[in-house]
Amino acid sequence: MTDTVQMRIIEAAGPIFAQKGFVATTVREVCAAAKVNQAAINYYFGSKEGLYKEVFASTYSSFTPFLFAGEPDQSRPFEDRFYELIAQRTKNIFATELIAWKSQLIFRELHDPTPSCGEKLQEYIIQDYKVINRYLDEYFDPSTPEHIRWKSIFSIFGSIFFYKKCGWLLPKIVLEDIRQESFQPEQIAAFVVQTFFTTAAPYRKQPTKE
């Protein structure tokens, strides 16, 4: 069980790391926010880097999206299964909105990775995108150029991340009843997936003639 003082330090350090980054954050300001002395940082984490790794580990575990597991159930239409997959990813990505600093820290590591944590996150996302790419084998014709497949994946997740990252913009330009009705994760996923099917239709695998 995590010590209450240890957890207090992690919760105090998280928003500071997310806002300022690892290098610019000082142990002194973390201690002030957590109301502890530097000896507590050294006792629980060994160093600022050790503290950052713990903060990132807690963020990473809550952010990690649901990976598609198992063999595709081809008894159901691909469109339905693919929507469910993307909808689940969208819900998980939006779930981090509950703790804004964790979302900010993840995006910071994606754009400006630290050696100790960023590489782990990047490797996870690379493997995750490869899973999606293999999943699309069922949809794309084998002759489809590789760049079309990867552009499709980046367009799907780029759109979802943009919706999340720019959530502040919606209240300024979209009425609340429209936001509540049409901008929930399920509706966003449905729109993004439909856009994919529309643009990727020329590359779809043709049914095998018996």
C-alpha positions in Angstrom: 0.0 0.0 0.0 1.3 3.4 -0.9 2.2 5.6 2.0 -0.1 8.7 2.4 2.9 11.0 2.4 4.3 9.4 -0.7 0.9 9.7 -2.4 0.7 13.4 -1.3 4.0 14.1 -2.9 3.0 12.4 -6.2 -0.3 14.3 -6.3 1.5 17.6 -5.6 4.3 17.0 -8.1 2.1 15.8 -10.9 0.5 19.1 -11.9 3.9 20.9 -11.6 5.7 18.4 -13.8 2.8 18.6 -16.3 2.9 22.3 -16.5 6.6 23.0 -16.4 8.3 19.7 -17.5 10.9 17.6 -15.8 13.9 19.9 -16.3 12.2 23.2 -15.2 10.5 21.7 -12.1 12.5 22.0 -8.9 12.4 19.8 -5.9 11.9 22.9 -3.7 8.6 23.8 -5.4 7.4 20.2 -5.1 8.3 20.2 -1.4 6.4 23.4 -0.9 3.3 22.1 -2.7 3.4 18.8 -0.8 4.3 20.4 2.5 7.3 18.1 3.0 11.0 18.6 3.2 13.6 17.4 0.6 14.5 14.5 2.9 11.0 13.1 2.2 11.6 13.2 -1.5 14.9 11.4 -1.1 13.4 8.8 1.3 10.5 7.8 -0.9 11.9 8.4 -4.4 15.7 8.7 -4.2 15.8 11.8 -6.5 13.8 14.1 -8.7 14.1 11.6 -11.5 12.8 8.8 -9.3 9.8 11.0 -8.3 9.1 11.8 -11.9 9.1 8.1 -12.9 6.6 7.4 -10.2 4.4 10.3 -11.3 4.6 9.2 -14.9 3.9 5.5 -13.9 0.6 6.5 -12.2 -0.3 8.6 -15.3 0.7 6.0 -17.8 -1.4 3.2 -16.1 -4.5 5.3 -16.2 -3.9 6.5 -19.8 -3.0 3.2 -21.4 -5.7 2.6 -24.0 -7.6 -0.7 -24.3 -5.7 -3.0 -26.8 -7.7 -5.1 -29.2 -7.2 -8.6 -27.9 -7.9 -12.0 -29.5 -8.8 -13.0 -33.0 -11.4 -10.9 -34.9 -15.0 -12.2 -34.6 -15.6 -12.4 -38.4 -19.2 -13.6 -37.8 -20.1 -9.9 -37.2 -19.7 -7.1 -39.8 -16.3 -5.4 -39.8 -17.8 -2.0 -39.6 -19.5 -2.8 -36.3 -16.4 -4.3 -34.8 -14.2 -1.5 -35.9 -16.5 1.1 -34.5 -16.5 -0.7 -31.1 -12.8 -0.8 -31.1 -12.4 2.9 -31.9 -15.2 3.9 -29.6 -13.5 2.1 -26.7 -10.2 3.9 -27.5 -12.0 7.2 -27.6 -13.7 6.7 -24.3 -10.4 5.8 -22.7 -8.6 8.8 -24.2 -11.4 11.1 -23.0 -11.4 9.5 -19.6 -8.2 11.3 -18.7 -10.1 14.5 -18.9 -11.1 13.8 -15.3 -7.6 14.6 -14.2 -6.4 17.4 -16.5 -2.7 17.4 -15.4 -2.3 13.7 -16.4 -3.5 14.4 -19.9 -1.1 17.4 -20.1 1.8 15.2 -18.9 1.0 12.5 -21.5 1.0 15.1 -24.3 4.2 16.6 -23.0 5.9 13.3 -23.1 4.6 12.6 -26.6 5.9 16.0 -28.0 9.0 16.4 -25.8 9.9 12.9 -24.4 12.2 12.4 -21.5 14.7 9.6 -21.8 13.4 7.7 -18.8 9.7 7.8 -19.6 9.1 9.1 -23.1 10.6 6.1 -24.9 8.4 3.7 -23.0 5.3 5.7 -24.0 6.4 5.9 -27.7 7.2 2.2 -27.8 3.7 1.4 -26.5 2.0 3.6 -29.1 4.1 2.2 -31.9 3.1 -1.4 -30.9 -0.5 -0.2 -30.5 -0.6 1.3 -34.0 0.9 -1.9 -35.4 -2.0 -3.8 -33.8 -4.5 -1.5 -35.5 -2.7 -1.8 -38.8 -2.9 -5.6 -38.6 -6.6 -5.3 -37.7 -7.2 -3.4 -40.9 -5.9 -6.3 -43.0 -9.4 -7.5 -43.0 -10.6 -4.3 -44.6 -8.0 -3.2 -47.0 -7.2 -4.8 -50.3 -3.6 -6.3 -50.3 -2.7 -3.9 -53.1 -3.4 -0.9 -50.9 -0.3 1.3 -50.7 1.3 1.2 -47.2 1.1 5.0 -46.9 -2.7 4.9 -47.2 -3.0 2.5 -44.4 -0.8 4.5 -42.0 -2.4 7.8 -43.1 -5.8 6.3 -42.2 -4.6 5.3 -38.7 -3.0 8.7 -38.1 -6.1 10.5 -39.3 -8.4 8.5 -37.0 -6.3 9.0 -33.8 -5.2 12.5 -34.8 -8.9 13.5 -35.0 -9.7 12.0 -31.6 -6.7 13.6 -29.9 -7.6 17.0 -31.5 -11.2 16.7 -30.2 -9.7 16.0 -26.7 -6.9 18.6 -26.7 -9.1 21.4 -28.1 -12.1 20.6 -25.8 -11.7 24.2 -24.5 -12.8 25.5 -27.9 -16.2 23.8 -28.1 -18.0 25.9 -25.4 -16.9 29.1 -27.2 -18.4 28.1 -30.6 -20.9 25.3 -30.1 -24.1 25.5 -28.1 -24.3 23.4 -25.0 -27.3 21.2 -26.1 -25.4 20.4 -29.3 -22.3 19.5 -27.4 -24.2 17.3 -25.0 -26.0 15.5 -27.9 -23.3 15.2 -30.6 -19.9 15.6 -29.0 -19.8 12.7 -26.6 -17.0 10.1 -27.1 -19.4 7.7 -28.8 -20.6 10.3 -31.3 -17.1 11.5 -32.0 -15.9 7.9 -32.6 -18.9 7.3 -34.9 -18.1 10.4 -37.0 -14.4 9.6 -37.2 -15.0 6.0 -38.2 -17.6 7.0 -40.8 -15.1 9.5 -42.3 -12.5 6.7 -42.5 -14.9 4.4 -44.3 -15.8 7.1 -46.8 -12.3 8.0 -47.7 -10.9 4.5 -47.6 -13.8 3.0 -49.7 -11.7 2.9 -52.9 -9.2 0.6 -51.2 -11.6 -1.8 -49.7 -11.0 -5.5 -50.2 -13.6 -6.9 -52.7 -15.6 -9.9 -51.7 -14.2 -13.2 -53.0 -16.3 -14.7 -55.8 -17.3 -18.3 -55.2 
